[in-house]
Structures are given as C-alpha cells and as structure tokens.
Amino acid sequence: MPSSTFNSKPTTQMSARIDFRGSKSTSLGVEIELQVLDRHTDDLGPVAPLILEECQRQGIDGVSGEFLMNMFEVKTGICSDTDEVARTLVPKLRRVREVAGQLGYDLALGGTHPFAQATMRAISSDERYLRIKQQQGWAAYQEAIFGLHVHVGVPDGDAAVGVTNLLVPYLPHLLALSANSPFWQGTDTDYASARVRLFRPSASAGIPPHFVSWGAFHTYLDVLHAAGALEGTKDMYWDIRPRPDFGTIEFRVFDAPNTVSRLLGLTALTRLLVEESLDILKRDPSLGRGNPMSYWLANENRWLATRYGLQARAVCEPGGPSRTLAEHSRQLLQRLQPRAVQLGEAKYLRHVRATAETGAERQRRILRETHSLAAVVRDMRDHWADELDKVDCSPTTVSTSRFSRPQALLTAQPLSAGASVASL
C-alpha cells in the first residue's frame, strides 16, 4: 500500500485496557473554533500563529492552534456547570478578540466561511496535522470548517456507553439547533449545515457504531488498532464519543453557533441531557445496552437535520410519529425545563428556543436583504462581538436540596482552574 496510509504503520494490539477516569459529576469542558478574518478582504486570514503567540505573551491560557492557520480554538478549564463555563469562557473570548484586533484582524463565529476558497488555506505545521494532511490528501483542504465541542463528565466507561446509546437519537436535534453553515466557497449549498457534509476526515465519522457495553467498545478499539486504522480515541471523529482520558462524553455534532449566548444554551442543554440519561440508567441499567434501531433512525435524521435544519421531518423512535425537528425539540426543551431550574441552567436553556431564528436562517436572511456575502461575513463578525460584551456571567443560585456542589473533576488527577481540555 502507499506509504501515506495508516497501514504503513506497525499493527499491534493495544497492550492494556483503557482506564476511564470517571467524573463524580456532570462537569463541563467547552471548545469553540473561531474564524480569523482579514479586515481588508473579509476573507479568512492564515495568521492564527501570530494571535497564538501574542496570547501566550499576554498569559492567556486555553488558546491553541487548529488544523488550518486561519482558525484557532478557545477552551475552558474544567467547569462544574454552565455558569462556570460563562465565567471562564466569556472573559477569555473578550481578551482574544482584543488581541486579534491589536494585530489588525477580526474574529467570526460560524460553521463555514461564506466565500473563502478552502484550497488556498495554509495547514498548520503541527506534526499530527501534517500526518492528517498526508493521509487525507485533497480532502484535507476542505476542512475550513468550525465547530463547538462540549465535554460532559460521567462516572465510568459503561455509563459513557449507556448515555451515548440514550442520546444518539438526539444528535440530529442538537445539530439542527446549532446549524450555522449554509454557504461554501461562494455558493448557497441548500444545506443548513454544510460543515457536517464536508467533514469526512476518515471512515470513523458521523454517528458512532452501536456498542452494548464499555467492553464492546474496547474490543472495537483493539480490532481497529490492530488493523492500523487508528491509534486511539482521538482518531474517532464521531458526533459523540467517549474520552476516557478526561472521564467525559464529548459532543462534536455542533456547528459553531452565531452567538455566545446560544453556545452557552447548547452547553446547558447537553449537560441536562446527560443528567437525565444518568438518572434513567440508575432506574434501569439494562437500557444502557441501547437499541440498534434508534441508531438507524438517527443516521437518517442526521442527514435530514444537515439538509433542512429544524424544519426536517423525522421519526425519532421506532414506530413513532413523523414530526419536524422543531416540534421534537420544543417537546424536549419543555421536558428538561424543571431539571434546568433545579440545576441552575434555565437562564441559558432559553437561548436554544426551537422557534428562534437559527444561524443558517440568519445568514440567508442577510444575503436576501443585502445581496452580499461580504455583508454576511461582517454580520458573523459583528453580531457575536456586540453580544459578547452583554453576556451575563453572574452565577445562578441553585437549590441544594438534592445536589451538593459538584466536584469539578474530569480525570482522576485534579487540575487547576486554568487547565484546559485537550485540543483535537
């Protein structure tokens, strides 16, 4: 085989079982990928290394490079709830925006850039990214795409698999609520999330396979590792995946949303879904084995969500009715509202109303009104920046009648408040 393939590497069995470093609570970690804009052209600017260097000089932690030099990632530390995410992330985003501005560049939020030519983008010099470029060839240049990743802590590996089995049916809802990438290289793709259509870095992407237990998941890793297809969990680019090194489930399905308040709302929603699933597993652990039919439907619904967003008509459970994802999402949000109030997440959850204009809808509306993709880019630059200064970072008072204050642990070893979840 060509030397650029995975199979050029030695194929050995994993030497030991993977230790899932469980969390004592549904602690959170958030990663958001930002677009770097050239002020003169409104195009993407391959200058992220300059911004990262200045952030390092100013002591701004949790900022790291990404696959392309026109993007970078801002990460929280380990947070006990969305309040702490807001208190950590919002000031950091404000500082990073100031750094970019001092260097003569702007930042934008969106799943894709409306007119950038992806093949013109420079790839970062990180050894892992260069290896990915070699493996993917031409497709690597199509990854000028930007997402939101949310980690939520769970107790152990079986809980990670069980919660995943319960939440795979909701991945289309999460995608539709975040959809914010209708344009690609100057074209309206007709999709709500072109990002998802473009992101195919390997065979291990999209809806994950169905596993009945942590042991089954580990067997999968052994087989794929022995085949030379992956080195570890970071090579699985699923919409949702276990991260045993952090003791979390990582949700990767989201487009980068168009505002920070929506980002925080999606974070709260994700935590609430995991909380609900853990309660379900406590009542009936057998449900953690999952239903393969729900995976079949989720795969179809994911495509529908990608294409039509919240207006997609979907059957979300075997034998269930066909309704729009907007209707399904409204019911989901209503169901989670009491839990949101109990856990102090309600003020964030209101930012993911299924009746609100999505990022993709806003971008198309601005194009209709202005007939200018540059105007769309400027809105992607200004809308989130204007809102960033108004985001409420004050803590929410939460009843402690049922819950003690969570232990902010994602791994077995404690990390400082400034520690960040690892980049992808």
HUPE-V754409 format. One record per residue. N is the residue number from 1. RES is the residue in three letters. SS is DSSP state (H for helix, E for strand, L for the rest). NEAR is the number of other ideal C-beta (glycine too) atoms within 10 Angstrom. D_LAST is the distance of its C-alpha to the last C-alpha in Angstrom with 1 decimal. Layout:
BEGIN
n res ss near d_last
N RES SS NEAR D_LAST
N RES SS NEAR D_LAST
END
This chain:
BEGIN
n res ss near d_last
1 MET L 8 27.2
2 PRO L 7 25.7
3 SER L 8 23.9
4 SER L 12 20.7
5 THR L 12 20.2
6 PHE H 17 18.3
7 ASN H 12 21.8
8 SER H 11 22.8
9 LYS L 10 21.1
10 PRO L 6 23.1
11 THR L 11 22.9
12 THR L 9 23.4
13 GLN L 9 23.3
14 MET L 15 21.0
15 SER L 5 23.3
16 ALA L 6 22.9
17 ARG L 13 22.0
18 ILE L 17 18.6
19 ASP L 12 19.4
20 PHE L 26 18.1
21 ARG L 19 18.4
22 GLY L 21 19.8
23 SER L 27 20.3
24 LYS L 13 23.8
25 SER L 21 23.1
26 THR L 25 20.9
27 SER L 24 19.0
28 LEU E 31 16.3
29 GLY E 28 13.0
30 VAL E 26 12.1
31 GLU E 24 9.5
32 ILE E 24 11.3
33 GLU E 23 10.8
34 LEU E 25 14.2
35 GLN E 27 16.5
36 VAL E 24 18.6
37 LEU E 24 22.2
38 ASP E 16 25.1
39 ARG L 12 28.0
40 HIS L 8 30.6
41 THR L 12 29.2
42 ASP L 23 26.8
43 ASP L 18 24.5
44 LEU E 26 20.9
45 GLY L 24 21.2
46 PRO L 18 19.1
47 VAL L 19 19.5
48 ALA H 26 16.3
49 PRO H 14 16.9
50 LEU H 17 20.2
51 ILE H 23 18.9
52 LEU H 21 16.4
53 GLU H 12 19.4
54 GLU H 17 21.7
55 CYS H 21 19.4
56 GLN H 11 19.3
57 ARG H 9 23.1
58 GLN L 13 23.7
59 GLY L 8 21.8
60 ILE L 18 19.2
61 ASP L 14 16.4
62 GLY L 22 13.0
63 VAL E 24 12.5
64 SER E 18 10.1
65 GLY E 18 9.9
66 GLU L 21 8.0
67 PHE L 23 9.1
68 LEU E 25 12.5
69 MET L 22 14.8
70 ASN L 27 16.1
71 MET E 24 13.1
72 PHE E 26 11.3
73 GLU E 22 9.6
74 VAL E 23 11.9
75 LYS E 22 11.2
76 THR L 26 14.0
77 GLY L 23 15.1
78 ILE L 28 16.3
79 CYS E 26 18.8
80 SER L 17 21.7
81 ASP L 24 22.1
82 THR H 30 21.6
83 ASP H 23 24.2
84 GLU H 20 22.2
85 VAL H 24 19.1
86 ALA H 27 21.6
87 ARG H 15 23.2
88 THR H 24 20.0
89 LEU H 26 18.1
90 VAL H 19 21.2
91 PRO H 14 22.7
92 LYS H 21 19.4
93 LEU H 22 19.2
94 ARG H 15 22.8
95 ARG H 16 22.5
96 VAL H 22 19.7
97 ARG H 20 21.9
98 GLU H 13 24.8
99 VAL H 21 23.2
100 ALA H 24 22.3
101 GLY H 13 25.9
102 GLN H 11 27.5
103 LEU L 14 26.0
104 GLY L 12 27.4
105 TYR E 19 24.4
106 ASP E 20 23.5
107 LEU E 23 20.4
108 ALA E 25 20.2
109 LEU L 28 18.6
110 GLY L 31 18.4
111 GLY L 32 16.5
112 THR E 28 18.1
113 HIS L 30 20.4
114 PRO L 26 23.9
115 PHE L 18 25.3
116 ALA L 24 22.9
117 GLN L 13 23.3
118 ALA H 19 19.9
119 THR H 11 21.5
120 MET H 12 22.4
121 ARG L 21 19.0
122 ALA L 14 18.0
123 ILE E 16 14.8
124 SER L 22 13.3
125 SER L 10 14.8
126 ASP L 14 11.9
127 GLU H 8 12.9
128 ARG H 14 9.9
129 TYR H 18 10.0
130 LEU H 13 13.7
131 ARG H 12 13.7
132 ILE H 19 11.9
133 LYS H 18 14.6
134 GLN H 13 17.2
135 GLN H 15 16.4
136 GLN H 16 16.3
137 GLY H 9 19.0
138 TRP H 8 20.3
139 ALA H 15 17.7
140 ALA H 20 15.0
141 TYR H 17 17.0
142 GLN H 18 17.0
143 GLU L 23 13.5
144 ALA L 23 14.8
145 ILE E 26 13.6
146 PHE L 25 12.3
147 GLY E 24 11.3
148 LEU E 25 11.5
149 HIS E 21 9.6
150 VAL E 30 12.1
151 HIS E 28 12.2
152 VAL E 30 15.8
153 GLY E 31 17.4
154 VAL L 29 19.7
155 PRO L 17 22.3
156 ASP L 15 21.5
157 GLY H 22 20.2
158 ASP H 20 23.2
159 ALA H 25 22.6
160 ALA H 29 19.0
161 VAL H 27 20.4
162 GLY H 26 23.4
163 VAL H 26 21.7
164 THR H 25 19.5
165 ASN H 24 22.8
166 LEU H 21 24.4
167 LEU H 22 21.8
168 VAL H 24 20.9
169 PRO H 22 24.1
170 TYR H 22 22.8
171 LEU H 25 19.7
172 PRO H 30 22.0
173 HIS H 28 23.4
174 LEU H 28 20.1
175 LEU H 26 19.2
176 ALA H 31 22.8
177 LEU H 31 22.9
178 SER H 31 19.9
179 ALA L 32 20.9
180 ASN L 31 20.8
181 SER E 29 20.6
182 PRO L 28 24.1
183 PHE E 24 24.4
184 TRP E 23 23.1
185 GLN L 16 24.7
186 GLY L 11 27.8
187 THR E 12 28.4
188 ASP E 14 28.5
189 THR L 19 26.7
190 ASP L 9 28.6
191 TYR L 23 25.4
192 ALA L 30 24.2
193 SER E 32 20.5
194 ALA H 26 20.4
195 ARG H 28 16.6
196 VAL H 26 16.5
197 ARG H 17 19.1
198 LEU H 20 17.3
199 PHE L 19 13.9
200 ARG L 14 14.8
201 PRO L 17 12.5
202 SER L 15 14.2
203 ALA L 11 16.8
204 SER L 17 14.3
205 ALA E 15 13.7
206 GLY E 17 15.7
207 ILE L 20 17.8
208 PRO L 23 17.1
209 PRO L 12 20.2
210 HIS L 19 22.7
211 PHE L 20 22.9
212 VAL L 15 25.9
213 SER L 16 24.6
214 TRP H 21 22.1
215 GLY H 13 24.2
216 ALA H 13 23.9
217 PHE H 24 20.1
218 HIS H 18 20.3
219 THR H 12 22.8
220 TYR H 16 20.6
221 LEU H 20 18.0
222 ASP H 14 21.0
223 VAL H 13 22.3
224 LEU H 18 19.2
225 HIS H 17 18.5
226 ALA H 12 22.2
227 ALA L 11 22.1
228 GLY L 16 19.5
229 ALA L 17 17.2
230 LEU L 19 14.2
231 GLU L 14 13.5
232 GLY L 12 11.9
233 THR H 18 10.3
234 LYS H 15 6.7
235 ASP H 17 9.0
236 MET L 22 10.3
237 TYR E 18 9.3
238 TRP E 20 12.0
239 ASP L 22 13.0
240 ILE E 21 13.2
241 ARG E 20 12.2
242 PRO E 27 13.2
243 ARG E 25 11.1
244 PRO L 23 14.1
245 ASP L 17 12.8
246 PHE L 25 12.8
247 GLY L 28 15.6
248 THR E 29 14.2
249 ILE E 26 13.9
250 GLU E 23 10.9
251 PHE E 28 12.3
252 ARG E 20 10.4
253 VAL E 28 13.8
254 PHE E 28 14.6
255 ASP E 32 15.4
256 ALA L 28 15.1
257 PRO L 27 18.6
258 ASN L 27 21.5
259 THR L 20 22.3
260 VAL H 23 21.0
261 SER H 22 23.6
262 ARG H 26 22.2
263 LEU H 30 18.7
264 LEU H 27 20.4
265 GLY H 25 22.5
266 LEU H 26 19.7
267 THR H 32 18.2
268 ALA H 29 21.7
269 LEU H 28 22.2
270 THR H 26 19.2
271 ARG H 29 20.5
272 LEU H 26 24.0
273 LEU H 23 23.2
274 VAL H 25 21.7
275 GLU H 21 24.7
276 GLU H 17 27.1
277 SER H 24 25.6
278 LEU H 17 25.9
279 ASP H 10 29.5
280 ILE H 15 30.2
281 LEU H 20 29.1
282 LYS H 9 31.3
283 ARG H 7 34.2
284 ASP L 8 33.6
285 PRO H 12 31.2
286 SER H 7 32.2
287 LEU H 14 30.3
288 GLY H 21 27.0
289 ARG H 16 27.8
290 GLY L 19 27.2
291 ASN L 16 29.0
292 PRO H 12 27.9
293 MET H 13 29.9
294 SER H 19 27.6
295 TYR H 17 24.7
296 TRP H 13 27.0
297 LEU H 19 27.8
298 ALA H 25 24.2
299 ASN H 14 23.3
300 GLU H 15 26.3
301 ASN H 27 25.8
302 ARG H 24 22.2
303 TRP H 18 23.8
304 LEU H 20 26.5
305 ALA H 29 24.2
306 THR H 23 22.4
307 ARG H 18 25.9
308 TYR H 19 28.0
309 GLY H 26 25.9
310 LEU H 25 27.9
311 GLN H 15 31.0
312 ALA L 25 30.0
313 ARG E 15 32.5
314 ALA E 25 31.0
315 VAL E 15 32.3
316 CYS L 20 29.8
317 GLU L 12 31.6
318 PRO L 12 33.9
319 GLY L 6 37.3
320 GLY L 12 36.3
321 PRO L 11 37.4
322 SER E 9 35.9
323 ARG E 16 34.9
324 THR E 18 32.6
325 LEU H 27 29.1
326 ALA H 20 30.6
327 GLU H 15 33.2
328 HIS H 26 31.0
329 SER H 23 28.7
330 ARG H 16 31.8
331 GLN H 13 32.9
332 LEU H 22 29.6
333 LEU H 20 29.5
334 GLN H 10 33.2
335 ARG H 11 32.6
336 LEU H 21 29.9
337 GLN H 15 31.9
338 PRO H 10 33.9
339 ARG H 17 30.9
340 ALA H 21 29.3
341 VAL H 15 32.5
342 GLN H 16 32.6
343 LEU H 23 29.1
344 GLY L 18 29.4
345 GLU L 26 27.0
346 ALA H 18 29.7
347 LYS H 19 29.6
348 TYR H 27 26.0
349 LEU H 24 26.5
350 ARG H 15 29.3
351 HIS H 20 26.8
352 VAL H 25 25.7
353 ARG L 15 29.2
354 ALA L 20 29.4
355 THR L 8 32.4
356 ALA L 14 30.6
357 GLU L 12 29.7
358 THR L 26 26.1
359 GLY H 28 24.2
360 ALA H 26 25.0
361 GLU H 18 28.6
362 ARG H 20 28.8
363 GLN H 28 27.6
364 ARG H 17 30.2
365 ARG H 13 32.8
366 ILE H 20 32.4
367 LEU H 18 32.7
368 ARG H 8 35.9
369 GLU H 10 37.3
370 THR H 13 36.6
371 HIS L 8 36.2
372 SER L 13 33.6
373 LEU H 19 29.9
374 ALA H 13 29.9
375 ALA H 16 31.2
376 VAL H 25 28.3
377 VAL H 26 25.9
378 ARG H 17 28.0
379 ASP H 19 27.8
380 MET H 28 24.0
381 ARG H 20 24.4
382 ASP H 12 27.3
383 HIS H 18 27.0
384 TRP H 26 23.9
385 ALA H 19 25.2
386 ASP H 10 28.6
387 GLU H 15 27.4
388 LEU H 18 25.0
389 ASP L 10 28.2
390 LYS L 8 29.7
391 VAL L 18 27.1
392 ASP L 13 28.8
393 CYS L 14 27.0
394 SER L 9 29.9
395 PRO L 12 29.4
396 THR L 16 30.8
397 THR L 8 33.5
398 VAL L 17 32.7
399 SER L 10 35.4
400 THR L 8 35.1
401 SER L 6 37.7
402 ARG L 8 35.2
403 PHE L 14 32.1
404 SER L 7 32.0
405 ARG L 10 29.5
406 PRO L 18 26.1
407 GLN L 13 24.8
408 ALA L 21 21.4
409 LEU L 20 19.9
410 LEU L 29 16.6
411 THR L 21 17.3
412 ALA L 11 20.6
413 GLN L 7 20.5
414 PRO L 11 21.1
415 LEU L 15 18.9
416 SER L 8 20.4
417 ALA L 11 20.3
418 GLY L 12 18.3
419 ALA L 17 15.5
420 SER L 21 12.1
421 VAL L 26 9.4
422 ALA L 14 6.5
423 SER L 19 3.8
424 LEU L 16 0.0
END
